[in-house]
Amino acid sequence: MNLWDESLFFFRAYNFLQQGSYLENFNLYDYGIDHRNTKLPFTTLSQVLSLKLLGVSTLAMRLPIALIFITTVLYSLRYFQKEFKNYGIGIAAALVMVGSQGWVRDHMLRTGDHDVPYACYVLLAVLFFYRFEKSRKTRDLGLFTFWVLGALLTKNLLIGLLVPGLLLYLLYKRSLAELLKDTRSYVALGVLIGTYTLLVFYYESRFPGFFDRMWNYELLGRYTTTIDGHGQDHFYFLKGMMSIDFVPFIYIIPIAILALMILKTYRGYRDLAVLVIFVFVTYFLGISLSSTRVFWYAAPLYPLGAIILSLALLPPPDTQPQFVKGYLPLLLLVLFSFPIYKVVLANNNPQTIYQSSKLGSFLENLKKDKPQLKEFSFYDNSFGTGAGFYIEQAKEAGYKINYKRKANFRVGEYVSLCRHKLVPKMKEQYSLTKTYADKDCVVYLLGERE
């Protein structure tokens, strides 16, 4: 369990499960500090259900994220088969994503953060926008609106970066004026603005200061100023993708774009390709211009880039050689086997760098080596929610662990810690007898200081 965002997402879901209410501030738990919760709960609800069914575990937090991705992939097979009689586009796109180290890593597909679901919602919104512009069916507009709303209630106004690409596409199709005359467009816009506004003002009424914190920390503040020291240069995302995160695919995307735009072979894909390219480029520019830049902001670029590559890789069925049609799944698997192999190696047996998050493996070792020790304090002065997850998990196994930020213990008490720099503070007041230790953490029995 990662110390920062993933553990925060856990306590958002855990509080909803235990208390049936939105978590106002993380300092309501001993593990947290004064850190207001400003995330909206759309994706969190799936993790609440998972915790209910599976109990407190990393699996319960991460499984919904994986299922959202898998469900999106499975739907894409149906979508591309229906639109272009080519389900292989969905297969190839999925293989591009799972072959990208930037997509399968911490804070993304491998953990319980919400950036992968958000990217899936963005992709689905784009696909339904394409279909609505082409068909003008109310159902497609409704599905576009639903997935935009899902993204809005997951990552707030970040979904606004989708708008420039959509507008450029409407200008390209010369259909902007027509849609502006369509009453349904205003209904959809009203649903989005109305739902978001009502929810935000509801939380502001329940938790005064919610809007101010959200606006200055989550929305405008992150775009105009550097938050939490995440200041990088404007080429941060491009350099990350070119060095490891989207290799080798990022180097092929320009070639794929040229092929899709120029070659007559791809005429049947042209409109969707233009839409996805517009959204990919404008979203890339949008996050690059932000003053706060962290790698997970690029999450939507992976599925969008994967679609661009897949459209170029698999031309319309009537132009494909017969051997491609017959052995498509095998050919795709062979083509992407090396990138996927590299991703597997990169994620093999990952180790946390956060000391307090090492409490999880320590408790597993303690249970095996010293099962009688089930009541003690855990001394930690970090953010705390990483350790807090494991403490809540241990409660289900009968452990009673008190989280302490200060060295205010009793003589005769067992105290564990993983941040060894805290030991001198304990020695100022107590004598320490080591009773158990693994490679990361230790348990001391406290005695009177001599």
Salt bridges, closest charged atoms under 4 A:
ASP5 OD2 - HIS107 NE2 2.86
GLU6 OE2 - ARG62 NE 2.69
GLU24 OE2 - ARG36 NH1 3.89
GLU83 OE2 - ARG131 NH1 3.50
GLU83 OE1 - LYS134 NZ 2.50
ASP106 OD1 - ARG105 NH2 3.03
ASP113 OD1 - HIS107 NE2 3.77
ASP115 OD2 - HIS107 ND1 2.87
ASP115 OD1 - LYS155 NZ 2.94
GLU133 OE2 - ARG136 NH1 3.81
ASP140 OD1 - ARG131 NE 3.11
GLU178 OE1 - ARG136 NH2 3.22
ASP182 OD2 - ARG184 NH2 2.80
GLU218 OE1 - LYS39 NZ 3.16
ASP233 OD2 - LYS239 NZ 2.60
ASP271 OD2 - LYS173 NZ 2.73
ASP380 OD1 - ARG419 NE 3.83
GLU392 OE2 - LYS395 NZ 3.28
GLU413 OE1 - ARG410 NH1 3.91
ASP440 OD1 - LYS358 NZ 3.67
ASP440 OD2 - LYS439 NZ 3.01
